[in-house]
Structure formats: C-alpha cells, structure tokens
Amino acid sequence: MALQEQIEKAREAVPRSINFLQEVGVELRKVHWPSRKETTAATGVVIAITVAIALYLGFVDFVVSQVVHFVLGR
C-alpha cells in the first residue's frame, strides 16, 4: 500500500511542478521592473551611503585606536 502511495505522489509531482512554473511566469509578468534611470539613482544612493558609512567607521576606528595607544602608552 505504501508503495502505491509513493507512486501516486511521484506521478503528481510533474504536473504540480509544471503548474508552479507557469504561476511563477504569471507573477513575473506582474512585477514592476525599475527603469534604467530609477536603477541608476538607487545605485547612486547605495554607493553614497556605503562610502559615508565606510568613512565614519574609519574615523571611529582611528579615534579608538589613538585612545587605546594613549591609554596603553605605546
């Protein structure tokens, strides 16, 4: 009996997989893809924020390093 159930599940897997992929295609057609201008603007914002955070962390690292060197007398 268990073997028969496994065979049925295997037979159902292919149509279910095909249905899933068709539904994925339908959903992808509904997606609003950003324009090149929107993508460029968003990328610029991400790069600017990344640079700002890197500079801030570099400054904090330098200050903490100087404080530690001063306290330890090296």
N, C-alpha and C positions, 0 to 999 in steps of 0.2 A: 504494500500500500504506500509506503513512504517513497519508494522508487517512482511510482506513478505520479505522485505529487511533485517530485523534483523534475520529472519530465515535463509536466504541465507548466511549471514555473519557468523552465528553460524556453518553452515554446512561446510563452507570453513576453519574455524579455525582449525579443527582437521588435515586435510591434510597439511595445512601450518605449523602447529606445528611439525608434523612428518618430513616434509621436512627440517625444521630448525634444528632439532636434528640430522638428517642424515648429513647435511652440517657441523655441529659442529664436528661430528665424523671424517669427511674427513679432516677438518682443524687441529684437534688434531693429526692426523697421520702425518701431515706435520711438526709438531713442532720438533725442535732440542732440546731434553732434555739434560741437562748437565750431565756429568759423575759424579761419586762419588768424584773423585779427584778434578774436577772443582768446585763442590758444597762445598767441604771442604775448598778449597783455598779461595773461595769467602766469606764463612762464617768467616774464619780467618781474612780476611781483614776488614769485617764489625765489628767484635768484637774489633780488634785493634783500628780502628778509633773511635769506641764508647768509649773505655777506654781512648784514648787520649783526646777526647773532654770533657769527664767527669772530667779528671784531670785538664785540662785547666780551665773549668768553676769553679771547686772547688777552684783553685788557685785565679782566679779573684774574686770570692765571698769572699775569705779570705782577700785579699788585700783591697777590697772596704769596707768590714766590719771593718777592722783595721783603715782605713782612717776616716770612719764615727765616730768610737769610739774616735779617736784622736781629731777630729774637735768638737765633742759634749762634750768632756771631761769626758766621762764615763769610 
